[in-house]
Amino acid sequence: MLNRILAACLVAGIAAGAATALLQHFTTTPLIIAAEVYEKSDEGRAHRSSNVNSVRRAQLASVGAHEHDHAAAAEWKPADGLERIFYSSVATIATAFGLALMLLSAMILGGVAITARTGLIWAAAAFVATGLAPGLGLAPELPGAAAADLSARQVWWIATVAATGTALWLALRISSPWAIIAGVVLIALPHVIGAPHPHQLISRVPAELAGHFASASLVVHAVTWALVGAVAGYLWQRMNRQALA
């Protein structure tokens, strides 16, 4: 069974990841590149201002040393063009494989008949738990956008995914009155507590660009889950038929 799980998830990950990477190339990636232009422009102005003040306060040699240290500490990132597309596509395929593995494992543990249809249904629930519900409090963000502390956002996101996933399981799998009530409470709880946000909502990118990216990211997220669920479910059903033949 383990070999079948890995094989189905690997093929689903490659197929769904490649399709998602192509979709990202024409939707979210241009928005990220546009936001990086604003981010670099803002950083450039801040850097030039800092250099002027440094020259006024210290010797030219100390400024040069500071710039050297700053450059050495800069993180590596792939160059624009084919290199960026390659690394982004590999990361997307790896993510799709992980999603397929989690989804298929959950369906097997849940004891449901795994087909392309049920895979699509479970994928829709997974999108609600990992994309729609967290996005209500923390929308997908572009580089340079105002954001709260990273660890606080990660904790809230994980708690929201766990609460929403548990709520959907209670409401859809158990479906008793108390389970539905508990599910509604769990779905609402993270949003009643509230997602962490910065004290000052000052962003380097235009609001129109940020809004477009948030909506496009959610659509891409939904398409990814749909492809993963449908392909993994179809492959699992076909492998089971071959095993029984």
N, C-alpha and C positions, 0 to 999 in steps of 0.2 A: 504493500500500500504506500509505503514511504516513497518508493521510486516513482509511483504514479503521481503522487502529490507533487514531487519536485519537477517531474517532467511537464505536468500540466501547468504548473506555476511558471516554469521557465519559458515555455512557449507563449503563454499568456502575457508574461512580463515583456518579452521581446516584441510581440505584436502590438500590445497596447502601448508600451513605452515608445516604440518607434512612431506610432501614429500620433501620440501625444506630443512627442518632441517636434514633429512636423507642424502640428497645430500651434505649439508655443512659438515656433519660429516666425509665424505670421501674426500672432496676437500679442502675447505678453512680452516676448523678448524685445521687440521694438520700443515698447513702453519703458522697459527697464533701461535700455540704452539711452533713451531720451531723458530719463530721470537722472542718469549718471552725468549727463552733460550739465544739468543744473547743479548737481552736487559738487562736481569738480570746479565749476565756475564760482560757487560760493566759497569752497575751500581755497581757491586761488586768491580771491579777494582777501580772505582772512589771513592767508599766508603772507601776502604782500604787506598787509597792515602790520602783521607781527614782525616782519623783517625791518620795516621802518622804525618801529619802536625799539627793536633790539639794537639797531645801529645807533640810535640816540642814547641808549643806556649803556652799551658795552662796546668792546672793540670789535672790529670786523672779523677777526680770527675766531672769536667765540660764536659769532653768527654762522660762520662757515661750518664749525664743528657741530652746531645744533642741526643744521640742514643735513649734514652727513649722517648723523644719528637717526634723524627722522626718516631718511631714505632707506637706511639699513633696516629699520624696524617695520617698514611697509610690508604688508602681506602680499604673497604671490597670488596672481590671478591670471587666467588664460588670456591670451591676446585676442583682440576682436577678429572676427572672421571665422575661418574653418576650425581653428583651435578651440575657440569658444563654443562653436556649434557641436564639435565632437565631445568635449567634456560635458556639456549640458545634456546631450543626447544619452551619453553613458549613464549619467546620474538619473535621468528620467526613466530609463529602462530598468536600472537597479531598484528605483522606487516602485515601479509598477510590479516588479517581481515580488518585492516585499509585501505590497498590498494584496497580490494574488495569494501569497502564502498565508497571510492572516485571514483573508476571506474564506478560502477553501477549508482551512483548519477549523474555523468557527462553524462553518456549515456542516462539516463532518461531526464535530462535537455536538452540534444541535440536532443531529439525526434527521436532517431533511433530505428529500430526494434532490440530488444536485443535477440540474439541467441549465441550459442557457437562460431559460426564463427565471428560474429560482435564483440563479446567480445574479441576474440583473436586478431582481427585487432586493436581494440582500445588499447588493452594491449601492442601491438607492438609499437604504437605511444607513449604510456606512458613510455615504456622502453627507447625510443629514448630521451624523454624529461628529464627523471629522472636518467638515467644511462649512455647512450652513449654520449650525448652532454656534461654533466658535466665531464664525465670521460676523455674527450679530453683535458680538462684543468687541472683537479685534479683527477689523477688516484687513485683508492682505495689503502689505505696505511696500512702497517703492523705496529704493535707496534715497536717503536724505529726508524721509518723512519723519515727523515728530513721533516719538515712541517712548513708552515708559521703560523701566528697568527690564532687561531681557529675562532674567531669572523669574521675576514676578509674572511676566507674560507667559513664560513656559509653564509655570505651575498652574496658572488659571486655565490655559489651553488644555493641558492634560486632564485637569479636574473636570472641565466642561465635556471633553470627549468621553471620559469614563462615566459621568453622570448621564449624559444623553444616550450613550450606548446601553447602559443598564436600564434606563427608562424605556427605550424601544423594545428591549428584550422582555421586560415585564408587561408592557402594554400589548405587544403583538404575539408573544409566545405563550404567556400565561393567561392574559386577557380576562382575569377575574376583576370584579369591581375594585377591590383593594389594590390590585396590581396596577390598574389604570390610574387610580388616584395617586399612588406612589410614583408612577412614571411621570405624571404631570408635574408633581412637586419637584422631582429630580431635574426635569428639563428646565424648570423656572429658576431653581436655586442658584446656579452660577450667575445668572443675569440679575437676580435680586442682590446678590453680593456685589456684583459689578466687576467688570474687567479693569485691570490697571491701565491708567492713561497718564500722560505727562501733565504737569501742572500748567504748562504753556503750550498750546497747540500751534507751534510755529514750524512750518514746513518749508523746505527749500524748493519743493516742486509745486507746480500749479495744481489747484484743487481739481480741475477738469481731468488732468492726467492721472491723478490719484484715484478719482472715481472710476475712470475707464479701466484702470488696472485692477481695481477691486472686483468689478463685475466680470471682467475677462478671466481673472484668476479663478473665480468660482465656477464659471462655465467650463474652463479647462479641467478643473478638479472633478466636476461632475462627469465630464466625458471620459476622463481617465478611469474612474470607478466603474462606469458603465461598460467600457471596453474590457476591463479586467474581469468583471463579473460574468459578462456574456461569454467571453472566450474561454475562461477557466471552467465555467459550467459546461459549456459545449464539449471541451476536450475531456473533462472528467466523465461525462456521460458516454462519450464515444469509447474511451479506454475501458470503461466497465463492460460495455457491450462486447468488445473484443476479448476481454478476459473471460466472459461467460460463454463465448462462442466455442 
